[in-house]
Amino acid sequence: MTIVLQVRQDRWRDHLASVTSAAPGLVPVAKGNGYGFGVDVLAAEAAALGMDTLAVGTYTEVPGAASFGGTLAVLSPWRPFLGAPLHSPRLVHTLSRLQDLPALAQQAADAGAPPPRVLVEVETSMHRHGIPAGRLGEVEPLLHGLSLVGWTMHLPIAADNTGQARALGAAARQVRDAPLWVSHVPVERLAEVGPQVRLRMGTALWLGAADALAVRARVLDVHRLERGDRYGYRQRPSRRDATLLVVAGGTAHGVGLAAPTPATRLRQRGIALAEGGLAASGLARSPFVVGGRYAWFAEPPHMQCSMLWAPPGGPVPEVGDWLEVRLRHTTAHVDALVWA
């Protein structure tokens, strides 16, 4: 094991139990990299929590959730070209376009499958997927051959979305009264949205107990370089006498991967400008922490390891030592989970 996610399991599971008890009908989300744990691990945890439904991101993630015996809802909208499985009675499809309702019903009929279970997505101010509120009245006659599980909406995170969820939910329920699935609504305000509301939750559920989670990486090699010594793929000369660390963790683990910053506030823009200037001069801060300080990349991370400069004046780790790695859990792929 060279790069691991350490989990204080008692603290983490206490958090899971607290969240799920506060939100009856919660639908846990396990998608992508499974928030650093893996979809299979989260599927097993959702089953242990007694959840009746688990949401995954795409159809390709369904096999990873095989250990979950309840309903599996696919959040990405169904499209005719996806070749999605139609025979599983525990699968729930998301439909976000009017033309896809009869198309899915026809595919199921042609395959001799029972009416597919579906969520119909309502367009929100996200404007990502969904049927506009003004066209929801067209949904009812298109539900023939489908089994409506409920209405669903994906809300932004920039503000309190309770009012938007309430208004759109009311519009949908005028067409047909069915449960409403929502995201990014505060638990304490769910009752304001209306009856039969199910909250989807991923990040706040699995990553909400940040103090229970830590990524660690092994030091694989330590080299003392003198000024002018060349190193790495690009054979750059060392600018000074320094200690080069080779540590586990590279792009395959999510090291060096970052989402673009929104830079909506002055401070964020300043940080983006500063980091851009440093990158232009060949300097990039790594997520690895050595002696309480971030180490600088000696060169861009490799696929499965990284080369770093040990911070001057601080302790130099030895081969086999563990370093803290501050990765985004939604992009991290660790070699193993360590339950503590």
C-alpha positions in Angstrom: 0.0 0.0 0.0 1.6 3.2 -1.1 -1.2 5.9 -1.1 -4.1 5.2 1.2 -7.3 6.8 2.5 -7.3 6.4 6.3 -10.8 6.4 7.8 -11.6 6.7 11.5 -14.5 4.4 11.1 -16.3 5.0 14.4 -16.3 8.8 13.8 -17.3 8.4 10.1 -20.1 6.0 10.7 -21.5 8.1 13.6 -21.7 10.9 11.1 -23.5 8.8 8.5 -26.0 7.6 11.1 -26.6 11.2 12.3 -27.3 12.5 8.7 -29.5 9.6 7.7 -31.6 9.8 10.8 -32.1 13.6 10.3 -33.4 13.1 6.8 -36.0 10.3 6.5 -36.1 9.0 2.9 -32.6 10.1 2.2 -31.2 8.8 -1.1 -27.4 8.4 -0.8 -25.4 9.2 -4.0 -22.4 7.0 -5.0 -21.0 8.2 -8.3 -17.7 8.7 -10.1 -14.8 7.6 -8.0 -17.2 7.0 -5.1 -16.0 10.2 -3.3 -12.6 8.6 -2.9 -14.0 5.4 -1.3 -15.2 3.6 -4.5 -18.7 3.0 -5.6 -18.6 -0.6 -4.3 -17.7 0.5 -0.8 -20.4 3.2 -0.6 -23.0 0.7 -1.9 -22.1 -1.6 0.9 -22.3 1.2 3.5 -25.7 2.3 2.1 -27.0 -1.2 2.5 -25.6 -1.4 6.1 -27.4 1.9 6.9 -30.7 0.3 5.8 -31.3 2.6 2.8 -33.9 1.5 0.3 -32.5 3.4 -2.6 -29.0 4.3 -3.9 -28.3 6.8 -6.7 -25.4 6.3 -9.1 -24.2 8.7 -11.7 -24.2 6.7 -14.9 -25.3 3.3 -16.2 -21.6 2.2 -16.3 -21.6 2.6 -12.5 -24.5 0.2 -11.9 -22.3 -3.0 -11.8 -20.1 -1.4 -9.1 -23.2 -1.1 -6.9 -24.1 -4.8 -7.2 -23.8 -5.3 -3.5 -26.7 -3.0 -2.8 -29.9 -4.9 -3.0 -32.4 -2.1 -3.1 -33.5 0.3 -5.8 -30.7 1.9 -8.0 -31.5 5.3 -9.5 -29.3 6.5 -12.4 -28.9 10.3 -12.2 -27.6 11.0 -15.7 -30.6 11.3 -18.1 -31.5 8.3 -20.3 -30.9 8.7 -24.0 -31.9 6.4 -26.8 -28.3 5.7 -27.8 -27.0 4.6 -24.4 -28.1 1.0 -24.7 -29.2 1.1 -21.0 -30.4 -2.2 -19.4 -34.2 -2.3 -19.4 -35.0 -5.6 -17.7 -33.9 -4.9 -14.1 -37.0 -4.2 -12.0 -34.9 -2.3 -9.4 -33.4 0.2 -11.8 -34.9 3.7 -12.1 -34.2 5.8 -15.1 -34.1 9.6 -15.3 -35.9 11.2 -18.2 -35.2 14.9 -18.9 -36.7 15.4 -22.4 -40.2 15.0 -23.6 -39.3 12.9 -26.6 -37.4 10.5 -24.4 -40.5 9.4 -22.5 -42.2 7.5 -25.5 -38.8 6.5 -26.8 -37.9 4.6 -23.6 -41.4 3.1 -23.4 -41.1 1.8 -27.0 -37.6 0.4 -26.4 -38.9 -1.5 -23.4 -41.9 -2.8 -25.3 -39.8 -3.9 -28.2 -37.5 -5.8 -25.7 -40.5 -7.4 -24.0 -39.5 -5.7 -20.7 -42.1 -4.4 -18.2 -42.8 -0.7 -18.0 -39.5 1.0 -16.9 -39.5 2.8 -13.6 -38.7 6.5 -14.2 -38.0 9.8 -12.6 -39.0 12.8 -14.7 -36.5 15.7 -14.3 -37.7 19.3 -14.0 -35.4 22.0 -15.4 -34.1 24.3 -12.6 -32.0 27.5 -12.7 -29.0 25.2 -13.2 -30.2 24.7 -16.8 -28.3 21.5 -17.1 -31.0 18.9 -17.8 -34.7 18.9 -17.4 -38.1 19.7 -18.9 -39.0 23.4 -18.5 -41.8 24.1 -16.0 -43.9 25.6 -18.7 -44.0 22.3 -20.6 -44.7 19.9 -17.7 -48.3 19.7 -18.7 -47.2 17.7 -21.8 -45.7 14.9 -19.7 -48.9 13.2 -18.5 -50.0 11.8 -21.9 -46.5 10.6 -22.5 -46.3 8.4 -19.4 -48.1 5.5 -21.1 -45.8 2.4 -20.8 -43.8 3.9 -18.0 -44.0 3.7 -14.2 -43.5 7.1 -12.6 -41.5 6.9 -9.4 -41.4 10.7 -8.9 -40.2 14.1 -10.1 -36.6 15.1 -9.7 -34.6 18.3 -9.9 -31.0 19.2 -9.5 -30.5 22.6 -7.8 -27.5 24.9 -7.7 -25.4 25.4 -4.6 -25.0 29.1 -4.8 -28.0 30.0 -2.6 -30.8 28.6 -0.5 -33.0 26.8 -3.1 -36.0 26.0 -0.9 -38.3 28.5 -2.7 -37.3 27.3 -6.2 -37.8 23.6 -5.1 -41.2 24.4 -3.6 -42.4 26.3 -6.7 -41.2 23.8 -9.3 -42.4 20.9 -7.2 -45.9 22.4 -7.0 -45.9 22.8 -10.7 -44.9 19.2 -11.3 -47.5 17.8 -8.8 -50.3 19.7 -10.6 -49.5 17.3 -13.5 -49.4 14.2 -11.3 -49.0 13.9 -7.6 -45.8 11.9 -7.0 -42.8 12.1 -4.7 -40.3 14.9 -5.3 -36.5 14.1 -5.3 -34.3 17.1 -4.7 -30.6 18.0 -4.1 -29.0 20.9 -2.3 -31.9 21.8 0.0 -31.0 22.2 3.7 -32.3 19.2 5.7 -34.1 21.5 8.2 -36.1 23.2 5.4 -37.3 20.0 3.5 -40.7 20.3 5.0 -41.1 23.7 3.4 -40.7 22.1 0.0 -43.8 20.0 0.4 -44.9 16.4 1.3 -43.1 13.3 0.1 -39.7 14.9 -0.5 -36.6 12.8 -0.9 -33.2 14.4 -0.5 -30.3 13.2 -2.6 -27.0 13.6 -0.8 -23.4 12.7 -1.7 -20.6 15.1 -0.6 -22.2 16.2 2.7 -23.0 12.6 3.6 -19.8 10.7 2.7 -17.3 13.6 3.2 -19.1 15.6 5.9 -16.9 14.3 8.7 -13.6 15.7 7.3 -11.8 15.0 10.6 -12.4 11.3 10.1 -10.6 11.2 6.7 -7.0 11.6 5.7 -5.0 10.6 2.6 -1.4 9.4 3.3 1.4 8.6 0.8 4.7 6.7 1.3 8.1 8.2 0.7 9.7 5.9 -1.9 13.1 7.5 -2.3 15.2 10.4 -1.0 18.1 12.0 -3.0 20.5 14.7 -2.1 21.2 17.0 -5.0 23.8 19.7 -5.5 23.3 22.8 -7.4 23.4 22.1 -11.1 22.6 18.4 -10.8 20.0 17.3 -13.4 16.9 15.4 -12.4 13.6 14.1 -13.7 12.2 13.4 -17.2 13.2 16.9 -18.4 16.6 16.8 -16.9 16.4 20.3 -15.5 19.3 21.5 -13.3 18.7 22.0 -9.6 18.8 25.7 -8.8 20.4 25.0 -5.4 21.6 22.3 -3.1 18.4 20.5 -2.2 16.7 17.3 -1.2 14.6 15.6 -3.8 11.8 13.4 -2.6 10.1 10.7 -4.6 6.7 9.9 -3.2 3.8 7.6 -4.0 0.9 9.3 -5.7 0.6 10.7 -9.2 -2.0 11.6 -11.8 -3.5 8.1 -11.6 -4.3 8.9 -8.0 -5.7 12.4 -8.7 -2.5 14.2 -7.8 -2.2 17.4 -9.8 -5.8 17.3 -10.9 -7.9 20.3 -10.1 -11.2 21.9 -11.2 -11.0 25.4 -12.6 -11.5 28.0 -9.9 -14.7 30.1 -10.2 -12.7 33.2 -9.2 -15.8 35.1 -8.3 -14.3 36.9 -5.3 -11.3 39.3 -5.2 -9.3 36.9 -3.0 -9.9 34.0 -5.3 -8.8 36.0 -8.3 -5.7 37.1 -6.5 -4.8 33.5 -5.7 -5.4 32.4 -9.3 -3.1 35.2 -10.5 -0.4 34.3 -8.0 -0.5 30.6 -8.8 -0.5 31.3 -12.6 2.6 33.5 -12.2 4.3 30.8 -10.2 3.4 28.1 -12.7 4.7 30.3 -15.5 8.1 30.4 -13.7 8.1 26.6 -13.3 6.9 26.5 -9.7 3.8 24.6 -8.6 2.8 23.7 -5.1 2.0 20.1 -4.5 -0.7 18.6 -2.2 2.0 16.8 -0.2 2.7 18.1 3.3 6.3 17.8 4.7 7.0 19.1 8.1 3.8 21.0 8.2 4.4 22.8 4.9 3.3 22.1 1.4 6.2 20.8 -0.7 6.8 22.1 -4.2 6.8 19.8 -7.2 10.2 19.3 -8.7 8.4 18.6 -12.0 4.8 17.7 -13.0 3.6 14.6 -11.3 4.1 11.3 -13.0 1.4 8.7 -13.4 2.0 6.9 -10.1 4.6 8.9 -8.2 5.7 12.5 -7.8 9.0 14.3 -7.4 9.1 17.0 -4.7 11.5 19.4 -3.1 11.8 18.9 0.6 11.1 22.3 2.2 14.4 23.8 3.2 15.2 24.1 6.9 12.7 21.4 7.9 12.9 17.7 8.7 13.7 15.4 5.8 11.5 12.3 5.7 13.0 8.9 5.3 12.1 6.1 2.8 8.9 4.5 4.1 7.6 7.5 6.0 4.0 8.6 5.5 3.2 12.1 4.2 -0.2 13.8 4.4 -1.7 14.4 1.0 -4.5 17.0 0.7 -6.4 15.8 -2.3 -9.9 16.5 -3.4 -11.8 13.3 -2.5 -13.9 13.6 -5.6 -10.9 13.2 -7.8 -8.8 10.9 -5.6 -8.1 7.2 -6.5 -6.2 5.6 -3.6 -4.5 2.2 -3.6 -6.4 1.1 -0.4 -8.7 2.1 2.4 -7.3 1.8 5.9 -10.0 1.5 8.6 -8.8 2.8 11.9 
